[in-house]
């Protein structure tokens, strides 16, 4: 990296940039076991209050000098947000309200294995996690992914107010911003191929491109135009100098042109003038690495670790039950039997029993490896943002497991010690307990360290299993010390298992009941117990027991130290860049007409157009549903807030019909129930309570058969990373197509699907890992669609197929979706913040409001005319402005605040409308 970066004239070495500014990642990394409020509280607690206390002190001084008496409520708020180290803060409530997260504040965040908040709410939580801190420079990376256009607009509007009122510096990167959202920004930075094409006031950006010979057409979002005008594939359609022949204007040409443009000249002049450091307020740049003291950081991490342990209590209870069951099984082996003692042959049986016990205690700590790997992504994010030092994360994980080690070791000893018939003296019993406790602590520490080194589940499990093999082999039981080659003796002494094995066998065989005289002259030992120990190379001096205990505790300390070092210096595996896959010349020729043309083609296709034939036939099916309600058990967190009732209703009397050859958009604000409705219709809800009727072409839906005729494209593109595109599809086809389809037909069908979704140029490309290598985001999305299509479904559900994509990539995916519809299939898509072109490429719309109620279901019409006419007919609803995105407008005019202002319920209004009755007439023919 080269160049120079300064903040207020100061270089990075003069302050702590991670605390001065905040980076909001596009990746939503949170602990799924914590609620939204708990996540924000922890973030605010660790980040501290920054300069708020100093500013409050200065404000109070000036108020006293001016004789001003502050408003009591404002004064109380200012003082509360200036106190650091608090477990909860008013800032959290403030951010929850601003980001619209107050409705889910006490709901678990959730993850891939735990139900939680919606994807849009999780994205807002990622933003709020940094907003609760004191940073005055904010860098936000694709914060709108997964959010509806109305919510994105409201958040950006708040950000604009924050910038102007609090004098905050803020940079936001957005994908497919709606025109009204784009209008909120003061300055625009347009990047292409690593070059700055434009940087300056938003008002001058179109002037610059007109200066370069390009013009943005009507009903085209400026942001979409800016993304496409620098692309070789899409540029020509915007050429405005009709008197001159078009020639491609490269990014370098744009960059050079900007330098000669008046905005570029003003920027260059500003950069040449050094910033006067004396104008910088002393509190503007943070020089302390962490926001609160080390003790407060430790307490915050300790409280969170205890909370996570309580939320994962099932795992710890299961581990305890597991070792209890193993103890009981071990008891039954020795029940009503007597283990004879006194001879060498008897001692061999005790050796086996002791080794078996040691293995169980050791293996019971292996769950710590999975826990560590699972928590690392969140740790890496918070470590890099200087939430806390690595030791503050590691120590609570160690200290809070000590009681669990004692409990698990105690259960094993209590249930098996006297049943097996070990040395009966009480001192021997407690020594054995101490030894097993130390072994368990050592195992937990070892697995934590291996998890931090491996960093992924596959690598960590491989390394962990290999390590167990080594320490068991060199523990002194499987291979005696005297049988180990001399050049490997050092490995014997550094094996933690050797010290655990030595401690427990010495505790047993140095008991007086093994004190019979030795009759074997080949071994220099006085008693049978010493013979048993020396025969396998163990020590016989009693003090070695305590040396082994100290060694085990030392290993625990050492592994925890290594764990902290690994957390401190190791980063996530893999590069932070994706490999761009070249799609070939044929694909370039196919796309040369431009994204605009392809979208116009999409919007102009009628549902009655020609259908594409394929080698495998399918039966077009309609899906009708009436009075669908969905409930879940009331979360305990919401009950604790005083909310009554045993069930929480997520869908309310939802009805509609999806038909073959019709592309339907399922739209609503984040948390409206779009994905929930799709999950219910697709039969993917494994919990909760579903009411209502769902029919397929007039027949009552049967889930076992419906699963064979439907496909579901999830929002997350999950694929095997080490196979090619073709291998992914052929594998899915082998598993999901009927067994009576021959191999040749199956392969022909896969080829047709690849052609349909435009993946043929990528057939031999490795899928790879997201954000690391392999396919791009847009290519992964098309692969997700293809994996479902090779099952030859009649009905396909797609959850946010364009989220996380820019305008060009979204257009390519939507072309794939339209190709799928043109085969005669029934396709339903949930969609967030679509551009005007993408929104109007849909045939019909099902619009939902928060609370799971339908407020519009019907055709969009040309240029969304029917949708606009319906809502503009409602008295009091503001008319849509010229150039305004209909998708954003309809969400803006149907908000709860608008309902309150107009004193109406849009759901009730729709239920009483002629459009609703028309929908019923469409639904009944396909219902029983």
Secondary structure, DSSP 4 states (H G I P E B T S, - for coil): --S--EETTEEGGGS-HHHHEEEE-SS----TTSBHHHHHHHHHHHH--TTHHHHHHHHHHHHHHHT----HHHHHHHHHTT--S-SS-HHHHHHHHHTT-GGGTTSB--BTTB--S-HHHHHHHHHHHHHTS--SEEEEESTTTT--HHHHHHHHHHHHHHHHHHT-EEEEE-SS--HHHHTT-SEEEEEETTEEEEEEEGGGHHHHHHHTTB-PPTT--HHHHHHHHT-TTTSGGGB--TTS------HHHHHHHHHHSHHHHHHHHHHHS---GGGS-TTTS---SSSS-HHHHHHHHHHHHHHHHHHTHHHHHHHHHHHHHHHHHHHHHHTT-----SSHHHHHHHHHHHHHHHHHHHHTTTHHHHHHHHHHHHHHHHHHTTSS-HHHHHHHHHHTTHHHHHHHHHHHHHHHHHHHT----HHHHHHHHHHHHHHHHHHHHHHHHHHHHH-SHHHHHHHHHHHHHHHHHTSSSSS-GGGS-GGGHHHHHT-HHHHHHHHHHHHHHTSGGG-PBP--TTS--SBHHHHHHHHTT---STHHHHHHHHHHHHHHHHHHHHHHHHHHH---SS-S-PPPPP-HHHHHHHHTT-HHHHHHHHHH--TTSPPPP-SS------EEEEEEEEEEEPPHHHHHTT---SEEEEEEEEEEEE-TT-EEEEEESTTSSHHHHHHHHHT---SSEEEEEEEETTEE--HHHHHHHEEEE-SS----TTSBHHHHHHHHHHHHS-TTS-HHHHHHHHHHHHHHTT-GGGTTSB---TTTSSS-HHHHHHHHHHHHHTT--SEEEEE-TTTT--HHHHHHHHHHHHHHHTTT-EEEEE-SS--HHHHTT-SEEEEEETTTEEEEEEE--GGGHHHHHHHHTSTTPPPPPTT--HHHHHHHTTSHHHHHHHT--HHHHHHTSHHHHHHHHHHHTT--
